[in-house]
Amino acid sequence: MIISRPILLLCVVLIAVMLSVGISSAQEYSLEDFYRIALKRSERIKISEEDLYIAERVKDKAVSVLLPKLSAFGSYTKYSKDKRSSTGSVIQPNDSTSWGIRLDQSFSISGREITAFNISKEGIEKSKYDLYAVKEAYIFNVASAYYDVLRAKKAVEIAKSNFDRMTKHRDAAVIRLKVGEVTKTDVLRAEAELSGAQAELIKSENNLRLAKAMLARVVGLNEDFTIKEPIDSREHIHIVDNLDFLKQTALTERAELKALGLQKKVVQQQVGYIRGAYWPTLSIEGVYTGKNEDPSSTFLNKESIYGGIRLNFPFFEGGLRKAEVREAEAKQRQVELLYEDLKKSISIEVENAYLDFQTQKGVLKSFEDQRAFAMDNYNSVSRQYQFGLANSIDVIDANTLLIASERQLADANYNYQLALIRLQRVTGQMLKTVVAKVQGGQH
């Protein structure tokens, strides 16, 4: 079969297109995409979800104690032979069978079982807040890793620009050397600066690979990906510029503080639960039994139903209950101290994040102006060098100033955006904002 030339050419084009699509198949992700993936795949979050599941099962166990226990029993006994009295009545049968149903309920007069049930309900709510706190802390780690990649990516761009500038400067120095305007020292200096720029480019590219690997590990990605630049947060995130209000918001919204507040209630109830051991325990039982023997005796009771009540009151246990109560009271004091300490720590976190936000906000405009001035300065000095009005050292100094200003501006820009997110994190607003964005993006 002979394939015509146009068909062969079309096949080649299609294969080339498919290969190009395969090469550029790296998925692009935004910060919200990374949030969504991390919330689904994070092992730490799944561990905390299992803690919530365990807390729910603890509640099931507490409920089971409040319900009566129903059990059935049965037995069969085979004797070596039957025995009879002198009058002929059966003393021991050949075999005996018994069965029955038993209903038992035991509870403390102090109501310890109800207290344990209430503790289990508080435990579930605490686990929910713990899960919320774990999610919020984890997505902040995702945001930090995301901005580390952006920072590394920007460093690569700056290094490439620096390499290009040093290449042009080296070429200009070679041209001027040929016409006798400069000495070979200028060319050697330019070559040295170009080598340094190339080394910095290699280093920044490797740092970018490492930052992407760290982000992939945090999020849970295995495939290659590209990263989408965020929308300027200055236009899309509103922060109340009031430190006292932010502190109060954090004390109201932080999941860690809510969880510890519930823990205070739990340990207080645990003190009451342990003190309940001083009270007696009441047990109620109802039993149905059936019995059969072969041969049966005249006095065999084949069926019986009975009920019973028992009261158990331990008077002395070697000081065990007293020690347990004191231990529970000490744990209660510990949690109260932890709660107050956490409130102070949260206030400091908010103040630190707020001041960092104000710092980044203040320096960002200055670094933008500095970078513009440095760029104009380099362009001016570079043109002057081409016309012999500046020397090589002037160009290198202008380039060094430009690199420093570009790095400072990039750091300030990403630090500012991360400072906004950190302020949301420390005030307890981050997760609800992220969830709203993720859900909005899905629609």
C-alpha positions, 0 to 999 in steps of 0.5 A: 500500500502506497501512502500519498505524500500529503497524507504522510505530511499530515501524519507527521504534523499530527505526531508533532502536535501530540508530542508538543502537547505531551511535553507541555502537559504540566498542570497549572495550579493556583493557590486555591487549587493547592488549598483544595488538593491539600484539604483532600490529601493531607495525611495530617488532616486525615489523622485529625479526622480519625481523632474525631471518629474516635471521639464519636465512638467514645460517645457510643461507648458512653451511651452503651453504659446507659442501656441495660445489658441483655444476655442469653446463656445455656449449658449441658452437663453429662454425668457418668450415671444416674443416682437414686435415693433408697426411696427411688427418687432421682439424686443425679440424672444422666444429663442436665440442660439449662438455659435462660435470658438475663437483663442487667443494669448497673449505675452509680447513684451519683449519676457518673454514667450521665457525666461520662456521656456529657464528657463524650459529647464535649470530646466530640466538639473539642475534636471538631475544633482540633480538626479545624485548627489542624486544617488551618495550620496546614493550609497556612503551611501550603501558602508558605510553601507556595510563596517560597516557590514564587520567591524562588521563581522570581529569583530565577527570573532576576538571575536570568536578567542579570545573566543577560545584562552581564552578557551584553556588558561583556560583549560591549567590553569586547567590542571596545577592546577591539577598537582600543577604547578599554584595556583587557582588564575590563573584559576580564572583569566582565567575564568574571561577573558573567561567570558569577551571574551564570553560577547564580542562575544555576543556584537559583534554578536548583532552589526553584526545583527544591521549593517545588518539591517541598510544595508538592510534598506539602500538598500531596502532588506527584506529577509535574506542575506549574504555578499560577501567580496570585491576584494582587492581595492588596486589592482583594483582601480587606484587613481591619486596621485596628490591633485591639479589634484583631486581638478580640477577633482572635480570642473569639475565633481561634479554634485552638482556644475554643478547643481548650475552653471545651477541655476546661469543661471536660476536666471540670466534669471529670472531677465530678465523675471521679468524685462520684466513686464515693457514692454506692452503685446500684445494680438491677437484674431480671432473669428467666431460666429453664432446666431439663433433666433426664431422668427428672426428679420430682422436685425439678423446677423446670422454669423460673423468673426472678429479679434482684437489686444489689447495692455496692458501697466500697468503704475503703480502697486504700486511698485510691479515690482520694488520690484520683480526685486530687489528680483530676483537680490538678489537671483542672488547674493545669488546663486553666493555666494553659488556657490563660497562657494560650490567650496571651500567646495568641495576643502576641501572635496577632500583634506580631503578625499585625506589625509585620503586615504594617512593615511590609505594607510600608516598605513595599512602595519604597522598594518599588521606587528603589527598583525603578530608580536602580533600573534607570540608573543601570540603563543610563550607566550602560549607555554611558559605558558604550560611549566611553563616558563610564567605566566597567566598575560603574556598570558593575556597581549599577548592576549590583544595585539593580539586582539588590533592589529587584530581590528586595522588591520581590521579597517585600511583595511576597512577604506582604501577601503572606503577611495578609494571609498570616494575619487571617491565620492568627485571627482565626479567619483563614480557613473559612475564607479559603473554604469560601474561595474553594467552593466558589471556584468549584462552582 
